[in-house]
Amino acid sequence: ETVRRLRVGSRDVYKLDLARAMLAPLAEPGASEGAARAVQALEDIASRVADALLRHLATLPPRTLVLVVGDHGFSVDRKGCITDGGASPEEVLVPCLAYLVADLH
């Protein structure tokens, strides 16, 4: 649940692998009822990711522009198999959100 800093040229890039880590046990071969468990886990995953991002944003100076981008999505088939990195819309289309830290005048 920790945002990791990576240096890319002169920029700081931050990475959070929480959603992937929480989905990994559900994607293991032989995981029973993977689809149902994944759907039930999504609200908790979203909440924990939001909490981790909020903690990180609180450490940044005011008026910092933050872009939150997913590297790729995932899909859950009818058999409960969770896959990522494929060509389905759920795996290719990812969110990109922009936030300006702190209040504006």
ABEGO torsion letter per residue (X at the ends): XBBBBBBBEABBBBBBAAAAAAAAAAABBGBBGAAAAAAAAAAAAAAAAAAAAAAAAAABBBGBBBBBBBABBBBBBAAGBBBBGBABAAAABBBBBBBBBEBBX
